[in-house]
């Protein structure tokens, strides 16, 4: 089925901070001497960006380093897991990654009539243009409505990135939103939000939405009450 999305989450025993997630990505690439499949780094020739949804994403889950393969990314993630030592440099410190848990999953990703509940952590919905528009809004209600539109667009982008045709309107409602926190990424300060929302789309656990999902921003997890659904797993702490 075209709307089936395969994911493979590898969580390691090694603790990292969220700020070290980009260093995890760099460490993996350096360990593979930059000869890794393009999906590991999302660059076509080392410099040119691959303008497509990242199919390998580096994350911090339950306080520990993790790598998520999605779709084609599942098939190539073994390139690193078969590395003789799996030793990487994180902030100039050598770390030998030890696998704690590997979770393969197949999700029916599509839009339904019913709604499901999710959390998203460190979501980056705002680029320069829509940040200015967001700041110009005068009430919290207007800002939440604005962010709901961005959230819907982010989820639609994920579906398109997976080659899934959306046949129903995606409907999202943010039910809880934290004040934006600033994170520094590549020398730029970015406003990230934690949110709970309902949506009539089934979304695979731990995939990222929004900006910079390859290094852990915008990680989505189904709320615990919805874990009986086919695509859900227990909602781990993804801080």
Secondary structure, 3 states (H helix, E strand, C coil): CCCEEEEEEEEEEEECCHHHHHHHHHHHHHHCCCCCCHHHHCECCCCCECCCCCCEEEEEECCEEEEEEECHHHHHCHHHHCCCCCEEEECCEEEECCEEEEEEEEEECCEEEEEEEEEEEEECCCCHHHHHHHHHCCCHHHHHHHHHHHHHHHHHHHHHHCCCCCCCCCCEEEEEECCCEEEEECCEEEEEEEEEEEEEECCCCCCECCCCHHHCCCEEEECHHHCCCCCCCCCCCCC
